[in-house]
Amino acid sequence: MIIAKFYHFKNKTVNLETLYPGLYLLKFNNHYDMCMTFLRYQEKYESPNIKFRNKNFTIIDFMEWYSKDRNNNLPYFSYTVDWAGFNIPDLIFKDNWFNEIIDKNKYDIFMLNVISKINKDCKKNNLSKYYLIGSVDNNTVNHEVAHGLYYLNKDYKNKMNLLTGKLPKSFVKNINFWLKSVGYTKKVFKDEIQAYMSTGFPDNVKLPKDFKSLCEEYKCIYKNFTNKN
């Protein structure tokens, strides 16, 4: 259900939708605005670089690191094409989050309006926590929903962690290596495993022959919980 419409980016509509209690989706129509809107908050939540994770930082400093160090001096800033979706827990927007931003820009002002709408909706529906995801397409939404459920629903999280604990160690090691190589930090490995196992890996990821059987239980749990809500 759409609870707000925004027109911040040259008349390009961004919808704020509620998918499940406490799970909110910002639906964009282009990758650039989506990535620039989420960048600061996603990297504060789970950046592989400790200079940015759980820190306040300037966008220019992040751009320099991302282009020069992370991408080995790539001649352009590729963040806006590297990521297809975003997921952020409410803890990133606690306390004095907006006033602590060093170099506020139009995307931060936009996010302030978004969080204000979410806070009002949470208060209206007596919700104690929320999770914000961002996407431009429905396939990515499914993956981000898995993250939202993992954060918001303890039963879902426990069931997924139990399955992950039963996976072959060699398989988990290979997947963790891949997650690290594409820019995820260790703190979200379990969360990413359950999200990818439930909704599918990118085509370029090499998987074992019995991969489909490994995924079935994850997909079943994901389906059960998404159908409940």
Beta strands, then each sheet from edge to edge (+ up, - down):
strand 1: 2-9
strand 2: 12-20
strand 3: 23-27
strand 4: 85-89
strand 5: 131-135
sheet 1: 1+ 2- 3+ 5+ 4-
end
